[in-house]
Amino acid sequence: MKSDDSLNGVLLVDKGPDMTSHDVVAVARRCLNTKKIGHCGTLDPMATGLLILVVGSATKIQDLLMAEDKEYLGSMRLGISTNTQDREGQVVEEKPVPALELADLRAAFDAFRGDFYQTPPMVSAIKIDGVPLYKLARKGKEVEREARFVRVYDSEITRFESPEVDFRVVCSKGFYVRTYAHDIGAHLGCGAHLSALRRTRSGSFRITEGNHVTFPMLKAGDRAAAVAAMMSLYDVSKLRGA
């Protein structure tokens, strides 16, 4: 079937767990029967929530949409560090969790507010000499990574039942939430890893009833539902106040 190049717009997908952002793009490409499609901001396979797809001429504003701040709901497990900084990695260290008060935890979160430098994890898509870091990590290699300037605009602890912590964070582009969890654990002296993550907002986009599609809908080839949910470039401009 010939590719349909008439589709232009932004499609919000509520990504499920156990799939890559690339998987979602590939399935959406087949469902919509279009070649020109990309996503705005990778979600790890473990993570769920908002994945923005740009279709057709909307790919021209991909960088613009990727540059906006993002909001996540996450959970971390204190006392256990992994080689990927999340629950999908291998345990590299276990330490007893001290008797923490909520005030201790808040102080640790406050140490990672505002502007600071964050060292990306080895298991990431960042390339060194053209090779993604995760490919080097699979071979057991660790290389020096350049720390990146990031910003945490807002954060809050929503539940604390040691050793589990639920939180909300609003952060800049290029921010690694699993590194955030890892660094907070290191700051507390017991280590930690990210155990769950959901992206709830990116810029002006949120998932609300009827404004998005799911991976099963795309996989089932529900093209009509996907086209109906797609936002036009005019709608996107209006939403962003541009």
Buried (B, 14 or more C-beta within 10 A) or exposed (E): EEEBEEBBBBBBBBBBBEBBBEBBBBBBBEBBBBEBBBBBBEBBBBBBBBBBBBBBEBBEBBEBBBEBBBBBBBBBBBBBBBBBBBBBBEEEEEBEBEEBEEEEBBEBBEEBEEEBEBBBBBBBBBEEEEEBBBEBBEEEEEEEBEEBEBBBEEBEBEEBEEBEBBBBBBBBBBBBBBBBBBBBBEBBEBBBBBBBBBBBBBBEBBBEEEBBBBBEBBBEBBBEBBBEBBBEBEEBEEBBEE
